[in-house]
Amino acid sequence: MSEWIIGLEGTEAGHKLALALALLAAFLHAIFGALQKGRHDPWLSRGAIDASYGLMALPIALFVVPWPEPHMWPILAGAFVIHVCYKLAQAYTYTYGAYTVVYPVVRGTGPLFTVIGAGLVFGEHFTLPQWMGVAVLLAGIFGLAIYNLRTITLGRETMVPALGLAVLTGCFVALYTTYDAYGIRATANPFTFLAWFFLIDSFVMPVIATLRYRTLVEKPDLAPLIKRGILGAIIAFFSFGSVMMATRLDKVGEAAVLRETSTVFAALIGWLVLGEKVGPRRFALMALIAAGAVIVEVGG
C-alpha cells in the first residue's frame, strides 16, 4: 500500500485523495475532541486514549513497517516534544473552558499559522482567492466561538485564561501540523512515521493520568474510561493519520484549512446526535466555515 501512496504524490489523483483524507480527518477530529471533553476528566480521557493507541501501534512499529532510518530518530524526538506540549495545553484548555467556546478558537488559530508555516518551510503560497477563503473560514470559526461565549452561563469566571490557552493550543496545532508534514515526507515509507509516531506519542499522558487518578477523592469507574480510550485510539489513528498522509500527498496549508471544517462537524454532531439547538445564527456561521473551505479548494 505504501508504494501506491508514494506513487500518487504530486498527481491529480493524489490531490483528490488528500482532499478526502483531510475531510475525513475533520469529521473524526470533531468526534475525538468531544471524547476528550466528555463526562470524564480530560486528563484521564487523554491518558486512556494515548495508552490505547500506544499498545495498538507497538506490534505494527516493531514487526510490520520498516524501522525508521537513522536520520528519522531526531525528527521523531522533536515530534514527541511538540505533541506533549500541545496535549498539555489542550488539557488545560478543556479543563478551564467550555468546549463549544474553546474548540473553535483552537481550530481557528491553527490553520492561519499553518498556512504561514507551510509557506516558510515548504515554499507553498496561497493565491489571493485562497487567502480570501481563509479569511471567510476564520470569520466563521471565531464568530462561532464568540456566539457560544455570549450564550454560555457556566464557567465564565475562567473563560479569559481558557481563551488564552486555546490560542496557545492553536499555535501548537500549527506547529505540529507543519512539523509532522516535514517528518512524514522525510521517510521513505510514510507508514513507518505514522506507526512510530503513535508509539512514542503514547509515553507521557498515561503517566500523568495515572498520577492524577491516584489523587482523586472520588475515583471514576475504569471500565467506561478504558472503553473511551480504545474508541478514541481508533479514531485518532484515522483522524491524525489521515491528515498526516494528506500533507504528504498534497499541500500542507490546504490540508490544514480543510481539516478545520471539524467545527462544522462538531456542531452537526451536537445537533443531530445530542439534540442541541443550532439556530439561524450558528447555521450561518457554519455555512461561512464551509464556504471558506470551498473557496480555498477552488481558489487553488
C-alpha positions as CSV (number, residue, x, y, z in Angstrom):
1,M,0.0,0.0,0.0
2,S,2.9,2.4,0.7
3,E,4.1,2.0,-2.9
4,W,0.6,3.0,-4.1
5,I,0.5,6.1,-1.8
6,I,4.0,7.2,-2.8
7,G,3.0,6.8,-6.5
8,L,0.2,9.3,-6.0
9,E,2.4,12.1,-4.7
10,G,2.1,15.2,-6.8
11,T,-0.6,13.8,-9.1
12,E,-4.2,14.9,-9.6
13,A,-5.4,11.6,-8.0
14,G,-3.1,12.3,-5.0
15,H,-4.7,15.8,-4.7
16,K,-8.2,14.3,-4.7
17,L,-7.2,11.6,-2.1
18,A,-5.6,14.3,0.1
19,L,-8.9,16.3,-0.1
20,A,-10.9,13.2,1.0
21,L,-8.4,12.4,3.8
22,A,-8.5,16.0,5.1
23,L,-12.3,16.0,5.3
24,L,-12.3,12.6,6.9
25,A,-9.8,13.9,9.5
26,A,-12.1,16.9,10.1
27,F,-15.1,14.7,10.8
28,L,-13.2,12.3,13.1
29,H,-11.4,15.1,14.9
30,A,-14.7,16.6,15.9
31,I,-15.6,13.2,17.5
32,F,-12.1,13.0,19.0
33,G,-12.4,16.4,20.7
34,A,-15.8,15.6,22.1
35,L,-14.5,12.4,23.6
36,Q,-11.8,14.3,25.5
37,K,-14.3,16.9,26.8
38,G,-17.0,14.3,27.7
39,R,-18.1,13.3,31.2
40,H,-14.6,12.1,32.1
41,D,-11.8,14.3,33.3
42,P,-9.9,15.4,30.1
43,W,-6.6,14.4,31.6
44,L,-7.9,10.9,32.3
45,S,-9.5,10.6,28.9
46,R,-6.3,11.7,27.1
47,G,-4.3,9.2,29.1
48,A,-6.6,6.3,28.3
49,I,-6.6,7.3,24.6
50,D,-2.8,7.5,24.4
51,A,-2.2,4.3,26.3
52,S,-4.6,2.5,23.9
53,Y,-3.1,3.7,20.7
54,G,0.4,3.1,22.0
55,L,-0.4,-0.5,22.7
56,M,-2.1,-0.8,19.3
57,A,0.9,0.8,17.5
58,L,3.6,-1.3,19.3
59,P,3.3,-4.5,17.2
60,I,2.9,-2.6,14.0
61,A,6.0,-0.5,14.6
62,L,8.1,-3.4,15.7
63,F,7.1,-6.1,13.3
64,V,5.1,-4.7,10.3
65,V,6.5,-1.5,8.9
66,P,10.2,-0.9,8.1
67,W,12.2,0.6,11.0
68,P,13.0,4.3,10.8
69,E,16.1,5.4,9.0
70,P,18.8,6.8,11.3
71,H,18.0,10.4,10.4
72,M,14.4,9.9,11.5
73,W,15.1,9.4,15.2
74,P,15.8,13.1,15.9
75,I,12.7,14.0,13.9
76,L,10.6,11.6,15.9
77,A,12.1,13.0,19.1
78,G,11.1,16.5,18.0
79,A,7.5,15.4,17.2
80,F,7.4,13.8,20.7
81,V,8.3,17.1,22.4
82,I,5.9,19.2,20.3
83,H,2.9,16.9,20.8
84,V,3.5,16.7,24.6
85,C,3.4,20.5,24.8
86,Y,0.3,20.5,22.6
87,K,-1.6,17.9,24.7
88,L,-0.7,19.7,28.0
89,A,-2.0,23.0,26.6
90,Q,-5.1,21.3,25.2
91,A,-5.9,19.5,28.5
92,Y,-5.6,22.8,30.5
93,T,-7.8,24.5,27.9
94,Y,-10.6,21.9,28.2
95,T,-10.2,22.0,32.0
96,Y,-10.9,25.7,32.3
97,G,-13.1,26.5,29.3
98,A,-16.4,25.4,27.8
99,Y,-15.8,23.0,24.9
100,T,-18.1,24.9,22.5
101,V,-16.2,28.1,23.0
102,V,-12.5,27.0,23.2
103,Y,-12.7,24.3,20.5
104,P,-13.4,26.8,17.7
105,V,-10.7,29.1,18.9
106,V,-8.1,26.3,18.9
107,R,-9.2,25.2,15.4
108,G,-9.3,28.7,14.1
109,T,-5.9,29.7,15.3
110,G,-4.2,26.6,13.9
111,P,-4.8,26.9,10.1
112,L,-3.8,30.6,9.9
113,F,-0.3,29.9,11.3
114,T,0.0,26.6,9.5
115,V,-0.5,28.3,6.1
116,I,2.2,30.8,7.1
117,G,4.5,28.0,8.3
118,A,3.9,25.9,5.2
119,G,5.0,28.9,3.1
120,L,8.2,29.3,5.1
121,V,9.1,25.6,5.3
122,F,7.8,24.1,2.1
123,G,7.6,27.1,-0.2
124,E,3.8,26.8,-0.5
125,H,2.0,30.0,-1.4
126,F,-1.8,30.6,-1.4
127,T,-3.4,32.6,-4.1
128,L,-5.4,35.7,-3.3
129,P,-8.7,33.8,-3.6
130,Q,-7.4,31.2,-1.2
131,W,-6.4,33.9,1.3
132,M,-9.9,35.2,1.0
133,G,-11.2,31.7,1.7
134,V,-9.0,31.5,4.8
135,A,-10.5,34.8,6.0
136,V,-14.0,33.6,5.4
137,L,-13.3,30.4,7.2
138,L,-11.7,32.1,10.2
139,A,-14.6,34.6,10.4
140,G,-17.0,31.7,10.7
141,I,-14.9,29.8,13.3
142,F,-14.2,32.8,15.5
143,G,-17.7,34.1,15.1
144,L,-18.9,30.7,16.3
145,A,-16.7,31.0,19.3
146,I,-18.0,34.5,20.1
147,Y,-21.6,33.4,19.7
148,N,-21.1,30.4,22.0
149,L,-19.2,32.7,24.5
150,R,-22.2,35.0,24.7
151,T,-24.7,32.2,25.3
152,I,-22.9,30.1,28.0
153,T,-23.7,30.6,31.7
154,L,-21.3,28.2,33.4
155,G,-17.6,28.7,33.8
156,R,-17.4,32.3,32.7
157,E,-15.0,33.2,35.6
158,T,-12.3,31.0,34.0
159,M,-13.1,31.9,30.4
160,V,-10.3,34.5,29.9
161,P,-7.4,32.2,30.8
162,A,-9.2,29.4,28.9
163,L,-9.3,31.6,25.7
164,G,-5.6,32.4,26.1
165,L,-4.8,28.7,26.5
166,A,-7.0,28.0,23.4
167,V,-4.9,30.4,21.3
168,L,-1.7,28.8,22.7
169,T,-3.1,25.3,21.8
170,G,-3.9,26.5,18.3
171,C,-0.3,27.7,17.9
172,F,0.8,24.2,18.8
173,V,-1.6,22.8,16.3
174,A,0.0,24.8,13.6
175,L,3.5,23.8,14.8
176,Y,2.8,20.1,14.9
177,T,0.9,20.1,11.6
178,T,3.9,21.7,9.8
179,Y,6.5,19.6,11.7
180,D,4.6,16.3,11.1
181,A,4.3,17.1,7.4
182,Y,8.1,17.5,7.4
183,G,8.5,14.3,9.3
184,I,6.2,12.1,7.1
185,R,7.9,13.5,4.0
186,A,11.4,12.7,5.4
187,T,11.0,8.9,5.4
188,A,10.7,6.5,2.5
189,N,7.7,4.7,4.0
190,P,5.0,7.1,5.4
191,F,3.5,4.3,7.5
192,T,6.9,4.0,9.3
193,F,6.5,7.6,10.5
194,L,2.8,7.0,11.5
195,A,3.4,3.8,13.5
196,W,6.4,5.1,15.4
197,F,4.8,8.5,16.0
198,F,1.8,6.9,17.7
199,L,4.1,4.6,19.7
200,I,6.4,7.3,21.1
201,D,3.5,9.8,21.4
202,S,1.9,7.5,24.0
203,F,4.6,7.7,26.6
204,V,3.7,10.7,28.7
205,M,-0.1,11.3,29.1
206,P,-0.8,7.8,30.6
207,V,1.7,8.5,33.3
208,I,0.1,11.9,34.1
209,A,-3.3,10.4,34.0
210,T,-2.3,7.6,36.5
211,L,-0.8,10.1,38.9
212,R,-3.9,12.3,38.6
213,Y,-6.2,9.3,39.1
214,R,-4.4,8.4,42.4
215,T,-5.0,11.9,43.8
216,L,-8.8,12.0,43.1
217,V,-11.0,11.6,46.1
218,E,-13.8,10.2,44.0
219,K,-12.3,7.9,41.5
220,P,-14.3,7.1,38.4
221,D,-15.1,3.6,37.2
222,L,-12.2,2.4,35.0
223,A,-14.3,0.3,32.6
224,P,-16.1,3.2,30.8
225,L,-12.8,5.1,30.7
226,I,-11.0,2.1,29.1
227,K,-13.8,1.8,26.5
228,R,-13.5,5.5,25.8
229,G,-9.7,5.1,25.4
230,I,-10.0,2.3,22.9
231,L,-12.6,4.1,20.9
232,G,-10.6,7.3,21.0
233,A,-7.4,5.5,19.9
234,I,-9.1,4.0,16.8
235,I,-10.5,7.5,15.9
236,A,-7.1,9.0,16.5
237,F,-5.4,6.6,14.1
238,F,-7.7,7.5,11.3
239,S,-8.0,11.2,12.2
240,F,-4.4,12.2,12.8
241,G,-3.2,9.5,10.3
242,S,-5.4,10.9,7.6
243,V,-4.3,14.5,7.9
244,M,-0.6,13.5,8.1
245,M,-1.0,11.4,4.9
246,A,-2.8,14.3,3.2
247,T,0.2,16.6,3.9
248,R,2.5,14.1,2.3
249,L,0.3,13.7,-0.8
250,D,-0.5,17.4,-1.3
251,K,-0.1,20.9,0.1
252,V,0.2,21.2,3.9
253,G,-1.8,24.5,4.1
254,E,-4.8,23.2,2.1
255,A,-5.0,20.1,4.2
256,A,-4.8,22.2,7.4
257,V,-7.6,24.5,6.3
258,L,-9.9,21.7,5.2
259,R,-9.4,19.9,8.5
260,E,-10.8,22.9,10.3
261,T,-14.2,22.2,8.9
262,S,-14.2,19.9,12.0
263,T,-16.0,22.8,13.7
264,V,-18.9,22.3,11.4
265,F,-19.0,18.6,12.0
266,A,-18.8,19.2,15.8
267,A,-21.9,21.5,15.6
268,L,-23.7,19.0,13.4
269,I,-22.9,16.2,15.8
270,G,-24.3,18.3,18.6
271,W,-27.4,19.0,16.6
272,L,-28.2,15.6,15.1
273,V,-26.8,13.3,17.9
274,L,-27.0,15.3,21.1
275,G,-30.2,17.2,20.3
276,E,-28.5,20.7,20.7
277,K,-30.2,23.7,19.1
278,V,-28.4,25.2,16.1
279,G,-30.5,28.2,15.3
280,P,-30.1,30.6,12.3
281,R,-27.0,32.4,13.6
282,R,-25.0,29.3,14.2
283,F,-26.2,27.8,10.9
284,A,-25.0,30.9,9.1
285,L,-21.6,30.8,10.8
286,M,-21.2,27.1,10.0
287,A,-22.1,28.0,6.4
288,L,-19.3,30.6,6.4
289,I,-16.8,27.9,7.6
290,A,-17.8,25.5,4.8
291,A,-17.8,28.3,2.2
292,G,-14.3,29.3,3.2
293,A,-13.0,25.8,2.8
294,V,-14.6,25.6,-0.6
295,I,-13.1,28.9,-1.7
296,V,-9.6,27.6,-0.6
297,E,-10.0,24.5,-2.6
298,V,-11.4,26.1,-5.7
299,G,-9.1,29.1,-5.5
300,G,-6.0,26.8,-5.8
